[in-house]
């Protein structure tokens, strides 16, 4: 099989916009470098022991969160369409992603989910890779885009949107980076971020569908650093959710699948560099 390599340049992430979605989502921690901040957190937690916000704040202060990362240098990665292609590393976290999943899904782009702590520090929550089935992409997207130039930004954006809308097998693979992330934080974050997308695409709050999804993340689940969450869309818009290879459940819903993909490669995704990679690699794949 011919091998076609796509260079990925993973640039420095921009600070997330100060919107309701970015400012409140994923998990809540507090950063403080002084004894006053630490003492204040201890007093607050003592007075409100059941407050998850304060518990996470204290966890952060005590741990002094000091990951061994080098955020100053981008890394050139390479994704190959050959079956024996090696993994690709997300440069800011060192997270490694296989270039092929489930025998036929190709890695199209990788990104990083960060959380800004009170405007003081960006915390790396998880890195993610976006995969799509090679055959499905060519079959579904070629009918509309093959033979047409997709070199212009607008055309690439349409290609990416078509990917999210079509009945194409896809997987978003999340690799946990933050070592103190709880399943409760994940559940709450999905409730907010996916809930806003369900409203965006449906025009109303679909609480029943949202609850069906978030209820899969049971309290007993642990998420140590390196844990893998996979959100996979199968044919007929069936969403499968797995953590470290164990399936939590499946839900058939085009709306839910579309809402989840929008988090990672939508117009207001967590990392716009992932969008650009997906667009470029889709265009290259169609012309392979």
N, C-alpha and C positions, 0 to 999 in steps of 0.2 A: 504493500500500500504506500502510495506517495505520502511524504511527510511535508506538512506546511506549518511553519512556525510563526507565531504572532508575538512580537515583543510587547511586554506590558511595562510601563513605567509607572510605578506607584508613587505618586507625589505626596507631599505633606498635606494632611487633611486641614480643611478650613474649620474655624470655630463654628459650631452649629448656630443657626439663626435663633434669635431669642423669641421663638414662637411658643404657643402653648404645647405643641407636640414635642418640640425638642427640649424645652425647659423642664418638663415634668416627667418625661418618659424614661424608661428602663429601670434604673434603680437609684436610690437616694443615699448619698453619702455626704459627710461633712469633712472639710479639710481645715486643719488649723496648725500653725507652727509654733504657737506660744503656750506657756503654762496656763495662761488665763483661759484660752479656748478649751484646753483639755479639762480644766477644773469645771468650767461651765457645762461642758458636755456630761461630766460625771454627775454633777448636781441634778441636771435635767433628767438624766436617765433614772437616777435614784427616785425622783419624784414621779416619773411616768414610765415605769418599767415595761409597760405593754406597748409603748410607742415605737413602731418599727423604724420610723425616721430617725429617732434618737439612737436606737440600737445600732443602726447602720453607721450613724455618725461616729459613735464611739468606736466601733470596729475599725473604721477608717483611721481615726486618730491614733489608736493604739498600735495598729499595724504599720503606720507611717508609710504606707503604700509606696514602695520604692522599687518598681519593676526594673529589671536589667534590660533596658532597651536603648537602642540608638535611633532616635527620631530625626537625626539630622541628615541622613543619607538615603535617598530613594534607591530602589533596587530594580535592575532590569531582570524581569522574569521571562520565561518562554513557555508558551502552551503549544503542544504539538498535537496534530490530529492522528499521529501514528499510535498504534495500540500499545507500544512499549514506551510511550513518553513518560518522563519522570515527573515528580511532583513540582509544584510551584509554591514559593514561599512569599507570604505577605511580609514585606520588609520591616514594617514598624513594630510587629509583634513576634516575628519568627514563626508564625503559624504556617504549617505546610498543608497544601491541598493536592490530592491526586488529580491528575489531568483528565482521568476517566473514572466515572462512577457507573456502577450497574451495567458494565460491559459496553454501553453505547452512549452514555451521556457525557458530553464534552464540557470541559471547563471554559467558560466564556469570559469570566472576569472575577476579580476578588476585591473586597472592600473591607472597611473597618468601621465598626460601630463604636462611637465614643460618647462619653457623657461629660458635660461641663459641670464642674462642681462650683456653684456659687460664682461663676465667672473667674475662678482662680486657677483651675487646673483641668486639663482634659484627661479623663480616665479611659483607658482602653477596656471595653466591656467584652467584645468578641470580634473576631475576624470572620468574614463569610465569603463563600465561593458560590457562584451562580453557574448552574449546569443546565444543558438542554440536550435532548436526544438528537443525535446527528441525523438519523433518517427522518424523524418527524419535522425537523427544521427544514430540510430540503423539500419534503413533500408539501408541507403546509405553506411555507413562505415563498417557495420558488414560483408557485402559481401566480403570485402577485408581483414579486420583486425581481425574479430572474430575467436577465436581459436588459434591465433598467439600471441606470447609474444610481448608486447609493453613496456617492461621494460627498454630497452636500449635507450639512448638519440636519436640516429639516427632513431629508430623506432617511437619514440614519435614525432619527428620532421616531419616524413612522415605523421603521423596521422593528425597533425595540418595543414599541407599543403593540404592534401586531403579534410579536412573540408572546407578550403577556396575555393577550386576548384569545389566542388560538388554542386548540386542543392539542398541545404539545407537551410531552412528558418533560418535566423540569424538576430540579432539586435546588433548594437553597440550603447549603451546609454551613451551620454556625459552629465555630470552635471557640469555646469559652476561654477568655484570657484573664479576666478578673477573678482572683481566687476566693473572694468572699461573696460571690453571687449566690443568692438563695432562690429556690423555686418560687417562693412567694413574690419576689421582686420580678421575676420573669413573667409570672401570671398577671401581675398588675400592669406591667409595661405593655404586654400584648393586649390587655383589655383596653388600654388607652389608645395605643397606636393603631391597632387593627380596628378598634371601634370607630375611630375617626375616619378610616378608609371605607368601612362599610357604609357609613353615612354619606361619604363623598360620592360613592358610586351608586348607591341605592336611593339616596335622597331622604332616608329616614334611619332611625336607630334600630337596627336589627338585633335586639338584645338576646333573643333566643339563640340565634346562630352564634353570636359572640360567646355566650355562655357554654354552648356545646364545645367550642374550641378551647376556651381557657380552662374548662373543668378537667381537661385531659392532664393538666399539670398538677398532679397530686402532691400533697404536702410532704409525703415520705421520700420524694425524689431528691437526690443530692446532686449538686453540680460543681464538683471540684474543677480546678483549672485543667483544661484539656478535654473536658466533656464535649461531646458532639451532639448537636440537635440538628435533625434533618427534617425539613418541610418539603415534601415531595408531591408534585401534581402528576397524577396518572391520567390515562385517557378517560374521557367522560367527566373531567373536572373533579376527580376524587383526590382529596388531600389526605396524605398519610403523614403522621407525625411520629418520629422516633427519637429516642435519646439513647445514645451509645448502643445502637442496634436493636433496642427493644421498642416495638411499636406501641404507642400509647392509644391510638385510635385512628379512624378514618372518617371523613365527612365528604359527602358529595355536594359541592356547591361551587358554581362558577364564580359567584360573587366573592366568596371567601378566598378562593385561589387568587383571584385578581387583586384583592385587597392586600394579601400577604406579599405578592410579588411587587406591588407598588412600594412597599417599604424599602425594598432592596435595589430596584432598578426603575422606579417610577420617577416622575419629574422632581419630586421632593424627597429623594432617597437619602439614606444615611450617609452615603459616600458617592459623590458624583463621578469620581474616577472609575468606579465600577460600571456606571452607565456608559461611559465613553469606551471602556474596554469591550463591553458587551456589543455595543453598536459596531465597533470596528471589526470584531471577530465574526459577528453575524454576516457582515458584508463580505468578508473574506471567505467564509464558509460557503456562501451561496455561489461564489465565483470560483470555487475550488475545481 
